[in-house]
C-alpha cells in the first residue's frame, strides 16, 4: 500500500503544481488552452501509438479486459440513470451526476499505469481507452440530449444527433492513436527507426503537461456548493466502477497485471472534458466543475487504496 501511494504521489504533486501555476499567475492564462490542445492532439496520441505499437501484447486477454472495462461503465451508468428519484435534483444537475459517474481522466490513468507497470501498463491502459472512451462519449451525449437537449442547438440536430456523435468518436485522436498502435503491433510492422524515437520524444511531454493542465482546471470554489450530487457521483465513480470492474475481471478469469489495470482505470477521477460538454449542451456546469475537483482531490487517497486492494486480490505487487 505504501509503495503504491509513493509511486502515485508524483502524479498528484504535478496536479498540485499545475493548480499553483494557474492560481498564482506564474504563467499567463493564455498558456493553458494551447498546452491542452497540443497535449490532446499531438503528444498524447504520440505516447499511445509508441506504447501500444511496442508493447508485448501476445497472450493478453483482450476480450476479458475490454469486457471488464466497458461492462463496469455500463453497470454504473444503469445505476446512475435509475438514481434520479433518490437524488431529487433538476434534470441539468442529474446529467452532471451521470457524467461524473462514468467518465475517466485518462491523463491520470496513463500516468499511474506508467509509474506502476511501465510501458506494459500504458499499453494495457490504452486498450481500456479504446473501449471506454467511445462508450462514455455516447452515453454522456445521449443522457444530455434526453434530459436537457442542447443549449445552443435543437436536440437531434446536426450539432447533437447520432451523426455528430459518431463523427466525434471516429475522429477522436486518442481512439485513432490506440487503433494505429495496436494495428502496427499485431500486424508485426512495428515502428520505423526514425518514427519510433520521434514518437518517444513527443510522448515524454504528454503526461507532465497533461497533469499540469488537470491541476490548472481545478476550481476549489465550486466545492462550497458540492452537496449530494457531487458525493453521489464520486461514490459511484471512485468506488462503484472499480468494484464492478473487479467483479467482472474475476468472473471473466482476468488475472495479474491486466486485471489490476482494468480496476485502476475504472477508479480514475472524472475527466475535465465533462465540464466542456455540460456547458456546451445545457448541463449543470458548476456542479460538473465541483464533481471534477472533488474527485481529483479524493482520488489522491482512493486510487492507491483501490490499486493496492486489486493487487492483493489478483496477486500483483505494483
C-alpha positions as CSV (number, residue, x, y, z in Angstrom):
1,X,0.0,0.0,0.0
2,X,2.7,2.5,1.0
3,X,4.8,1.6,-2.1
4,X,1.8,2.2,-4.3
5,X,1.0,5.5,-2.7
6,X,4.6,6.7,-3.1
7,X,4.6,5.7,-6.7
8,X,1.4,7.6,-7.4
9,X,2.4,10.7,-5.3
10,X,4.4,12.4,-8.1
11,X,1.3,12.4,-10.3
12,X,-0.7,14.3,-7.7
13,X,2.2,16.6,-7.0
14,X,2.2,17.6,-10.6
15,X,-1.6,18.3,-10.4
16,X,-0.9,20.5,-7.3
17,X,1.9,22.3,-9.2
18,X,-0.5,23.0,-12.1
19,X,-3.1,24.4,-9.7
20,X,-0.5,26.7,-8.2
21,X,0.9,27.8,-11.6
22,X,-2.6,28.7,-12.7
23,X,-3.8,30.4,-9.5
24,X,-0.5,32.3,-8.8
25,X,-0.3,33.6,-12.4
26,X,3.2,32.1,-12.7
27,X,2.3,31.5,-16.4
28,X,-0.3,33.6,-18.2
29,X,-3.8,32.2,-18.6
30,X,-3.3,32.2,-22.4
31,X,-0.8,29.3,-21.9
32,X,-3.3,26.6,-20.8
33,X,-5.5,26.4,-23.9
34,X,-2.7,25.8,-26.4
35,X,-1.0,23.5,-23.9
36,X,-4.1,21.3,-23.6
37,X,-4.7,21.4,-27.3
38,X,-1.1,20.3,-28.0
39,X,-1.3,17.5,-25.4
40,X,-4.7,16.2,-26.7
41,X,-3.9,16.3,-30.4
42,X,-0.1,15.7,-30.6
43,X,1.8,14.5,-27.6
44,X,-0.8,12.2,-26.0
45,X,-1.6,10.4,-29.3
46,X,2.2,10.0,-29.8
47,X,2.5,8.3,-26.4
48,X,-0.3,6.0,-27.2
49,X,1.0,5.0,-30.6
50,X,4.5,4.5,-29.3
51,X,3.4,2.4,-26.3
52,X,0.8,0.2,-28.0
53,X,3.0,-0.4,-31.1
54,X,5.9,-1.7,-29.0
55,X,4.2,-3.5,-26.1
56,X,4.3,-7.3,-25.8
57,X,0.6,-7.9,-26.3
58,X,0.9,-11.6,-27.1
59,X,-1.2,-13.6,-24.6
60,X,-3.0,-10.6,-23.3
61,X,-6.7,-11.4,-22.8
62,X,-8.1,-8.5,-24.8
63,X,-11.6,-9.7,-24.7
64,X,-12.0,-10.0,-20.9
65,X,-10.0,-6.7,-20.4
66,X,-12.4,-4.9,-22.7
67,X,-15.5,-6.5,-21.2
68,X,-14.4,-5.7,-17.7
69,X,-13.7,-2.1,-18.5
70,X,-16.8,-1.4,-20.6
71,X,-19.1,-3.6,-18.5
72,X,-18.3,-1.8,-15.3
73,X,-19.1,1.5,-17.0
74,X,-22.4,0.2,-18.3
75,X,-23.4,-1.2,-14.9
76,X,-22.7,2.1,-13.1
77,X,-24.4,4.1,-15.9
78,X,-27.5,2.0,-15.3
79,X,-27.3,2.5,-11.6
80,X,-26.8,6.3,-12.0
81,X,-29.6,6.5,-14.5
82,X,-32.0,4.9,-12.0
83,X,-30.9,7.2,-9.2
84,X,-32.7,10.4,-10.1
85,X,-35.8,9.8,-8.0
86,X,-33.5,9.3,-5.0
87,X,-31.4,12.4,-5.7
88,X,-34.3,14.7,-6.3
89,X,-32.3,17.1,-8.4
90,X,-33.1,19.1,-11.6
91,X,-32.5,17.5,-14.9
92,X,-29.4,19.5,-15.7
93,X,-27.8,18.5,-12.4
94,X,-28.7,14.9,-12.9
95,X,-26.9,14.8,-16.3
96,X,-23.7,16.1,-14.5
97,X,-24.1,13.3,-11.9
98,X,-24.3,10.7,-14.7
99,X,-21.3,12.2,-16.5
100,X,-19.4,12.3,-13.2
101,X,-20.2,8.6,-12.6
102,X,-18.7,7.2,-15.7
103,X,-16.1,9.4,-17.5
104,X,-12.4,8.7,-16.6
105,X,-9.5,11.1,-16.6
106,X,-7.1,9.3,-19.0
107,X,-4.2,11.6,-18.3
108,X,-4.1,10.4,-14.7
109,X,-4.7,6.8,-15.7
110,X,-1.8,6.6,-18.1
111,X,0.5,8.3,-15.7
112,X,-0.5,5.9,-12.9
113,X,0.0,2.9,-15.3
114,X,3.4,4.1,-16.4
115,X,4.5,4.7,-12.8
116,X,3.4,1.3,-11.6
117,X,3.8,-1.0,-14.6
118,X,5.9,0.8,-17.2
119,X,5.3,0.5,-20.9
120,X,3.2,-2.7,-20.5
121,X,0.8,-0.8,-18.1
122,X,0.5,2.1,-20.6
123,X,-0.3,-0.3,-23.4
124,X,-2.9,-2.2,-21.4
125,X,-4.5,1.1,-20.3
126,X,-4.6,2.2,-23.9
127,X,-6.7,-0.9,-24.6
128,X,-9.1,0.3,-21.9
129,X,-9.1,3.7,-23.5
130,X,-10.0,2.3,-26.9
131,X,-13.1,0.6,-25.4
132,X,-14.3,3.0,-22.7
133,X,-13.8,6.4,-24.4
134,X,-16.2,5.8,-27.3
135,X,-18.7,4.3,-24.9
136,X,-18.7,7.1,-22.3
137,X,-19.0,9.7,-25.0
138,X,-22.1,8.1,-26.5
139,X,-23.7,7.6,-23.0
140,X,-22.9,11.2,-21.9
141,X,-24.3,12.8,-25.1
142,X,-27.3,10.6,-25.1
143,X,-28.1,11.5,-21.4
144,X,-27.7,15.2,-22.1
145,X,-29.9,15.1,-25.2
146,X,-32.6,13.1,-23.4
147,X,-32.8,15.2,-20.3
148,X,-31.9,18.8,-21.3
149,X,-31.3,18.9,-25.0
150,X,-28.6,21.3,-26.2
151,X,-28.3,24.9,-25.1
152,X,-27.2,26.0,-28.5
153,X,-28.9,23.6,-30.9
154,X,-32.1,21.6,-31.0
155,X,-31.9,18.0,-29.9
156,X,-31.4,15.8,-32.8
157,X,-29.9,18.5,-35.0
158,X,-26.6,18.2,-36.8
159,X,-24.8,19.5,-33.7
160,X,-26.1,16.8,-31.4
161,X,-27.5,14.0,-33.4
162,X,-26.2,10.5,-33.9
163,X,-24.1,11.5,-36.9
164,X,-22.3,14.2,-34.9
165,X,-21.7,11.8,-32.0
166,X,-20.3,9.1,-34.4
167,X,-18.1,11.7,-36.1
168,X,-16.7,12.8,-32.7
169,X,-15.8,9.2,-31.8
170,X,-14.2,8.1,-35.1
171,X,-12.1,11.3,-35.2
172,X,-11.1,11.3,-31.6
173,X,-7.3,11.5,-31.6
174,X,-6.9,9.1,-28.6
175,X,-9.0,6.4,-30.2
176,X,-7.2,6.8,-33.5
177,X,-3.8,6.6,-31.8
178,X,-4.8,3.4,-30.0
179,X,-6.1,1.8,-33.2
180,X,-3.0,2.7,-35.1
181,X,-0.6,1.5,-32.4
182,X,-2.5,-1.8,-31.9
183,X,-2.6,-2.3,-35.7
184,X,1.1,-1.8,-36.0
185,X,1.7,-4.2,-33.1
186,X,-0.5,-7.1,-34.2
187,X,0.5,-6.8,-37.9
188,X,4.2,-7.1,-37.0
189,X,5.0,-3.9,-38.8
190,X,6.1,-2.0,-35.7
191,X,7.5,1.5,-35.8
192,X,10.2,2.5,-38.4
193,X,13.6,3.5,-36.9
194,X,13.2,7.3,-37.2
195,X,9.5,7.4,-36.3
196,X,9.9,5.4,-33.1
197,X,12.3,7.8,-31.3
198,X,10.4,10.8,-32.7
199,X,7.2,9.5,-31.1
200,X,9.0,8.6,-27.9
201,X,10.3,12.1,-27.5
202,X,6.9,13.6,-28.2
203,X,5.2,11.2,-25.8
204,X,7.5,12.1,-22.9
205,X,5.9,15.6,-22.9
206,X,2.3,14.3,-22.7
207,X,1.9,13.2,-19.1
208,X,3.6,16.1,-17.3
209,X,1.9,18.8,-19.4
210,X,-1.4,16.9,-19.2
211,X,-1.3,16.6,-15.4
212,X,-0.3,20.2,-15.0
213,X,-3.4,21.1,-17.1
214,X,-5.6,18.9,-14.8
215,X,-4.4,20.9,-11.8
216,X,-4.9,24.2,-13.7
217,X,-8.5,23.2,-14.3
218,X,-9.4,22.6,-10.6
219,X,-12.0,25.0,-9.2
220,X,-11.9,24.9,-5.4
221,X,-14.6,27.5,-5.1
222,X,-17.1,25.0,-6.6
223,X,-16.7,22.7,-3.6
224,X,-18.7,25.1,-1.4
225,X,-21.8,24.1,-3.2
226,X,-20.9,20.4,-3.5
227,X,-23.6,18.6,-1.6
228,X,-25.4,15.4,-2.5
229,X,-24.9,15.3,-6.3
230,X,-21.1,15.6,-6.0
231,X,-20.9,13.0,-3.3
232,X,-23.2,10.6,-5.2
233,X,-21.3,10.9,-8.5
234,X,-18.0,10.5,-6.6
235,X,-19.1,7.4,-4.7
236,X,-20.2,5.8,-8.0
237,X,-17.1,6.8,-9.9
238,X,-14.4,6.2,-7.3
239,X,-15.9,3.1,-5.7
240,X,-18.7,1.7,-7.8
241,X,-17.0,1.5,-11.2
242,X,-13.8,-0.1,-9.8
243,X,-15.8,-2.6,-7.7
244,X,-17.8,-3.6,-10.8
245,X,-14.6,-3.9,-12.9
246,X,-13.1,-6.1,-10.2
247,X,-16.1,-8.4,-10.1
248,X,-16.2,-8.6,-13.9
249,X,-12.5,-9.3,-14.1
250,X,-12.8,-12.1,-11.6
251,X,-15.9,-13.6,-13.3
252,X,-14.2,-13.4,-16.7
253,X,-11.0,-15.1,-15.4
254,X,-8.8,-12.0,-15.9
255,X,-5.7,-12.2,-13.7
256,X,-2.4,-10.5,-13.0
257,X,-1.5,-7.0,-14.3
258,X,-4.3,-6.8,-16.8
259,X,-6.9,-7.3,-14.1
260,X,-5.3,-4.6,-11.9
261,X,-5.1,-2.2,-14.8
262,X,-8.8,-2.7,-15.5
263,X,-9.6,-1.9,-11.9
264,X,-7.2,1.0,-11.8
265,X,-8.6,2.5,-15.0
266,X,-12.1,2.2,-13.6
267,X,-11.1,4.0,-10.4
268,X,-9.9,7.2,-12.1
269,X,-11.5,10.6,-11.3
270,X,-13.8,12.3,-13.7
271,X,-12.4,13.8,-16.9
272,X,-12.2,17.6,-17.3
273,X,-13.9,17.3,-20.7
274,X,-17.1,16.6,-18.9
275,X,-17.3,20.2,-17.9
276,X,-17.0,21.3,-21.6
277,X,-19.8,19.0,-22.6
278,X,-22.0,20.1,-19.7
279,X,-21.5,23.8,-20.6
280,X,-22.0,23.1,-24.3
281,X,-25.2,21.1,-24.0
282,X,-27.0,22.7,-21.2
283,X,-26.0,20.6,-18.3
284,X,-25.1,21.9,-14.8
285,X,-21.6,23.2,-15.5
286,X,-20.9,24.5,-11.9
287,X,-22.0,21.1,-10.4
288,X,-19.8,19.4,-13.0
289,X,-16.8,21.5,-12.0
290,X,-17.4,20.6,-8.4
291,X,-17.5,16.9,-9.3
292,X,-14.3,17.1,-11.2
293,X,-12.5,19.0,-8.5
294,X,-13.7,16.8,-5.6
295,X,-13.0,13.6,-7.4
296,X,-9.5,14.7,-8.5
297,X,-8.6,15.6,-4.9
298,X,-10.3,12.5,-3.4
299,X,-8.5,10.2,-5.9
300,X,-5.2,11.0,-4.2
301,X,-6.4,8.8,-1.4
302,X,-8.8,6.4,-3.1
303,X,-6.7,5.4,-6.1
304,X,-3.8,4.0,-4.1
305,X,-6.2,2.1,-1.9
306,X,-8.1,0.6,-4.9
307,X,-4.9,-0.4,-6.7
308,X,-3.4,-1.9,-3.6
309,X,-6.6,-3.9,-3.0
310,X,-6.8,-5.1,-6.6
311,X,-3.1,-6.1,-6.4
312,X,-3.7,-8.2,-3.4
313,X,-6.8,-9.8,-4.9
314,X,-5.2,-10.6,-8.3
315,X,-1.8,-11.5,-7.0
316,X,0.2,-8.4,-8.2
317,X,2.5,-6.2,-6.2
318,X,2.6,-2.8,-8.0
